[in-house]
Amino acid sequence: MVQIGLSAFIEIPHENRYRVHTFNFYVYPGSFGSVNVKFLCQASALEFLCRHNFDFNKFIYDGISYLNEEQEKVLCNEIEELSVATDAECDYDEITVQEISSKISEWLATAKNEDKLVLEKPPSVSDYVLHSQLRQRFPAIWTISVDRLHVQCAKITEEKKSIILKEHEMENERVLNSMLGFTRVFRLLVKHRKPIVGHNCFMDLMLMYDKFYRPLPVKYSQFKEDISRLFPFVFDTKSMSASMRKSYKETGLFENTTLSRLYAAFQRRFDLYQPAIIHGQEGSKYREAEALHEAGYDAFMTGSVFLRIAHLKAVVHLSFAEAQPLPFSHLFSIISPDMGRLNLIRASVNDINLLGSDSKSLRPEWLLVRSRKRSQPLKPMQLAGLFSAFGSVDIRPRSRQEALLAVGNWGCVRDILSSLSKHPHITVRKYNMWKHSPVVRSLLWTSACVSGGLCVWIVWSASSRKSS
């Protein structure tokens, strides 16, 4: 997760208009104490970001930190115990801290209360670690950072130290709030229970759950229960538009349901009394130019498409005389059946339902592709070229001679089976778990062997008793 976009659509009463405030957040997992997140990057993902002018410097230097609840608990305990220095940091920094400690010891031998000493601050030690270590080693002093390069030590009385420690608790809270960062925005969204709209947002919700709430649970049912409690009003414009594709097939409005194409299609379309959308000052740059794949602009497009879909559903059956501007409360009642339905890609079901049971799969089972000759292994690139003519397919190699093929509809299955029935190099058939799964076949053979051995033993035991 590198960037988050938020667009708040605020209805202007009695004007059939919405003012939208759009924000673009760079987020970066800050490190503090033992909270030091590791993450992987895929080369193609970085290339994609480069093509769309992603600012990597801003991501790393200015990215807002975040914590989930487990990380927050760990950090709170470490701040209380003043044990935030990491193992790697301690091995290196101990020498530097010891040098500063020696200077402070010499100064303390003759210092009086309220005397101060200013020392150069080592760049290799974080402020929090330096102050924690010095305050632990010398209970009679208090340290503050004068600037980026210097630290000040002051000899103080016990009474003054107790006063400062109370203020220091506020400093610890500031450190924690700084590390919580965007998590605080997440918690505001949870608290205010506003409708949350995304486009193809199942992965987005999983990331939000993991980064800002808790590590993802083992059970899918637990995830659904928690997300629907955190965000009771979730809408997915990808799922909504896919469900309307058949009804508007002649117009081609939902022919392509990628976000940018969907937004462009609605921009070309006019519906009676469609709500107007005006940008607030924060999103003024989006008035004149597109910024595709910038999170803030994508959030704005998603909210715009959501309002247009809701309006379209509300007026589709109204006559010209009946049509009128509709408040959001009315639109919300119309689209409530879409609430909690999230689109799934490359799955056996079209969507999941956060608020109830998921739909049964209407998609065909896998197809099994085999090479006719063991000397001719399957080549994924050639298979992709061969099957691309039949529509959207996914190929998963299983061995050098076999691959599984997932297709989107039954018509595609019929076309593939009939067209490739006499292919010279491969065979294609419907996948059957009992026949084609290596694990199931191994279990069946194992069961057969065990059953056969048991029968032989019973026969041998019976014959032995008769002979005796």
N, C-alpha and C positions, 0 to 999 in steps of 0.2 A: 504494500500500500504506500503510494508516494504522494497522492493528491486527492483531496476530497472537495466536491462541489456541493454547495447548498443554495437553493433558491427558495425564498419565502414568498409565497403568493398571498397578498392581502386584499381581500375584497373591499372595494369602495362602495358603501351602501347606496342603493338607488341610482347608480350610474352605469351599471353593467360593465364595469371595468375592474381590473386587478392591477395593483402596483406590485412589482416584483423586485425584491432585494436579493441580489446574487453575490455570493462570496466564494472565493477560490482559496483553499487552504493547502499549503505544502505541509506534509506531515513526515516526521523523521523520528525513529525510536531513539530517544536520548539514552545515554548510559550514566548510571550513578550507582556506586557501590557494586553489589552483585547483580543488579539489573543491567545486563549488557546483552542485548538481543542480537542473535545471529540471523541473517536472512540470505536467501539465494536470489540471484538474478539470471534470467534467461537472455542470451545474446539477442535474440529476435525481438524481445520485449524492449530492450534498451534501444535497439535500432528504430523500432516503432516510435518511441518517445522522441528520439532525435529528429525523425522526419516531421514531427509535429511541434518542433521548437520547444521542447521541454527544458526548463531551466534547472540543470543538475546542481549548479552552484547554490541556487536558492533553496533547493531541496535539502542539501546537506548543511549549509551554513545557517539558514533561517527556518528550517522545517520545525513545525510544532511537535513537541514530544507527546507521548500518550502512555497510559498504563492500563492494564486490566486489574480486576480486584485482587488477584493473587499477587501480582507484582507490587501493587500498592501496599499490601500487608507486609511483604518482605521489606520494602523500603521504609515503612513506618517503624518497624522493629529495629532496623539498622540505624536509623536516625536517632532513636531513643537511646540505643546502646553506643552511639558514636563509633560504629564499626563499619563505616562505608568504604574504607579503602579496600580495593580488590587485591588478591594475592599477587598478581603481576605487578601492580603499582607499588605495593609495599616493598618487594625485593629491591626495586630500583630506587624508590624515594627515601627509604630509610637513611641512606647515606647523607642525602641532602638535608633531610629534616634534622639529623643528628648534628650537622655542622651549624645549623641555625640554633639548635638547642644549646650548643656549647657557648655561643655568643650571649645568649640570654642568661645562662648560668653565671657567666662572668659579670654581666651587668647587674644581676639581682644581688650579688654579694655586697654591693654598696648602694643600691637604689633605695629610695624612700617612697612612701605612698604617694600616688599621683605622678610619679616620674614616668617618662615615656621614652621608648627606644624605637627608632625606625630602621628597618632592615630591608634589604633587597629580597623580593619574593621570587623563589625559584620557578621558572616557567614549567618545569616538569611535574609540579605538584598542584592539584586542583585546590581552589580556595577552601572548599569545605574540609578536605582532608587535612590541609595545613593547619587551619584553625582548630580542628578537633584534636589533632595530635599535640599541638602546643598547649592548649588549655588543659588537656589530660596530664601532661608532664609537669606543668607549672600551675598548681591551683591558685597561686597568689597573683596571677596576671590575667589580663583579658586582651584579646587580639582583635584587630579590625584591619580590613584592607583600605589603605590610603588611596591607592590607585592600582592600575594594572601591574605595576612593577614593584610596589612597596607594601610592606605590612608593618603595622604599629603595635607595639606591646606596651601595656600600661600596668604598673603595679597598683593593686587596689585592695581595699579592706574587705572583710567578709560581708559587712552590711551592704556595701555597694555591689558586691558580686551577686548577692541574692536578688537585688533589684534588676541587675543586668540579665540574670538567668531567666527571669519572667519575660523580659523583652525578647530573649533568645528563643523562647518557645514560639513566638510569632515568626521569628526568622526561619525556624524549622518548618512552620506551616507554609511560608512563602516558597521554600525549596520544594515541598511536596506539591503545592499547587502548580509550580513551574513544570515539574515532571509530569503531573497529570495532564496538563496541556489540553489537547483536543478532547480528552475524555470528559472534561467538564461540559463541553458543548453537547456531547452524546447524552450525558445525564440530564441536561436541560430538555433535550428532545424527548427523552423517556418521561420526564416529569410532566411536561405540558400535554402529552398524549394527542398531538396533532396528527392528521393523516400524513403518512410517509409514502411518497411516490418514487418509484425507480423504474428503469427500463432494463429488463432482463436482469433483475437485481438479486437473484438467489445467492450468487457468489458475494455480492456486496454485503448482504445481510450476514453471511457467514464470517466475512472479514471483520465487520463491525462487532459481532458477538465475540470473536476471539481476541481482538485488539483492545476493545474498550470495556468488555463485560467480564467474561471468564473464558478459559480455554475451552475449545469446542468439546461438547460431551461425546461420549462413546455412542450413545443411543440417539438415533434420528428423532424418535418421539420426544425425547427431552429437549432437543433443539427447537422443535415446533412449539412445544409448550412454553418454553422460555421466551422465544421471539414474539409469540402472540401476546404474551403478558407485557413485554417491554414496549412493543409497538402494536397495539390492538387494531389499528386501521392502516393496513399496508396494501398498496395497489401496485401492480406491475403493468406498465403500458404495453409491454411486449405481449403478455398474455391477453390483455384486453383487445389489442388490435388483431391478434391471431384468431380470436373467437368471432370477430366481425368480418373476416376475410370473405367468407361465402356470401354473406348478405350484400356485399358491395363489390362482388366480382366484376360486374359490368363496368363500374366506374374506375376500377383499378386503384382505388384509394389505399387499400391495404395489400397491394400486390407485393411490395417490398417493405418489411417491417423493421429494417434497421432504423435506428433512431434518426439519423440525419435525413434519410429518404422519407421517413414518415413525417418529419417536421416540414420538409420541403413540400410534400404533397398537400398538407393542410394549409400551407402558405398560399398555394395556388387556388385553393378552394374557398368559396364564400358560402356561409350558412346564415340564414336569417337570424338576426339578433345574436350573432356570435359575440362572446365577450371580448372586449379590447384589453390588451396587455401593455402596460407602460413600465419602462425601466426606472428604478430608483437610481440615485446617484452612484451607488456602488457598482452597478452594472452598466454604466453609461457607455463603456467601450463596445458593448455588444449591440448598441443601436445601429452602428454603421458597418461593422464588419463581423464576419463569422469567426469563430475560434474553435473549430471542430476538434474534439478529443481533449480540449481543456475542460477539466472537471466542472468548473463553474458554468461554462456555456452548455455543456451536456445536461447539467441539472436544470438550467433554464429551458432547454428544448424539451426535456422530459415533462416538466410542469405544464408547458404550453400544450403539448400533445395531449396530456391528461385532461385539461380543461376542454379542448376541442372534442375529444372523444365523448366526454361526459355530456357536453352540449348537444352533440350529434345524436346520442342515444335519447336525450330528453325531448328533442323536437321532431324526430324522424316520423312519428305518427300524427303530428299535429298539422292541421290545415293552415293555410296562410292567415286566415282570420283568427285562428286560435293562438298562433305563435306570438310570443312576447318575451322580453328579457326575463331570465330565470335566476333567482338567487342561488348561491352555492348550496344552501340547505336542501333545495329541491334537486339540484344535480346530484348531491350526495345520496339522496334516497334512491335515485335512479340507478346509480352504479354500485350500490351496496352488494349486489350479488357477486361482483368481481373482487370483492375485498378478500385478501388473504390468498389469492391464487397467484402463484409464481411460475413463470415459464421455465421449462427445463430444456436444455439442448443436449443432443446426443444421449438420450435416455429412452427407456421403454415406455414412459408416459409423457404426455405433452406438458403437464404442469403438476404442481403439488398444491395442496390446500392446507394452509396454516391453521385454519379454524375447524377442520373436520377431517373426514377420511379422504384419502387420495383417490383419484379416478382409476379405474381399471385400465390396463394397457390396451390400446387399440392398434398398436404398431405390430408389424410382423416379427416373427422370431428371426434369429440369425440365419444366414446362409453359410454353408461350408464349402470352401473352394479348395480343391486338391489338384496337385500336378499329376498328370497321367503317367509320367515317367519319373522314377526316382533320380535319374541322372539330370533332370531338368528342374532345379529348385525354383520356387516362386520368387518373383522380384516385385517388391511392393510398389515401386514407381510404375512398372508396366501394368500392374493390376489397377492402380489408380487411374491411369490413362484409359484402360479398357472399360472400367465401370463408370467413369465420369459421364459417359454418353447416356446413362440411364437415370441421371439425376444425382441428388445428394446422397453419398454413401460414405461409410466409415469402414476402414480396413484395419484389422488387427492380426498381424502374423502370429501363428501359433507354433510353427516349426518351419523347416526349410521346404516342406512339401504341403503344408496346410495353412490356411488363413480363414478367419471369421469375417463375415461381411454383414454390417448393419445397414438397413435401408429404411427409408421414411414411410413407405406406404405399400399396400398390397399390389397395386398396379405395377410398381417398380419390380417387385418379386416376380410377377408373371412374365414381364418383358425379359428379365434376365434369364429365367429358367428356359423360356422358349427360344430365345436368341442364341444362347450358348450351349444348348443341349448337345450339339455336335462339334464343339470347339476342339481343335486337334491337340491342344496342349493342357487344358484344364477341364475338370468336371465341377459342376455346381449343383448342390442339392440342399434341401432344407435340413437344418441342423437338428439332430435328435440327441438329447443329453445321454440317453441310455445306450445309444449306439456309438456316439462320437466323442464323449468326454473321456479322456484318459483316466481320470480319477475314478469315475463310476465304473469303467470297464475293469480297472485294477481291483476295485472292491468286489465286483461280481466274480472275477476269477478267484480272488482270495476266498470268497464265500463258498464257491464251488469246490475248491481244493479242501477247505476245512470240512465241508459237508461230506465230500467223498471219503476223506480220511476217517471221519467219524463212522460212516457206514461200514467201511472195511474193518474198523476196530470192533464194532458191534457184531459183525458176522464172524470175525475171528474169535471173539470171546464166546459166542454161542457155540461154535464148533468145538472149542476147547472143552467147554463144560460137557458136551455130549460124549466126546471121546474119553473123558475121565469117568 
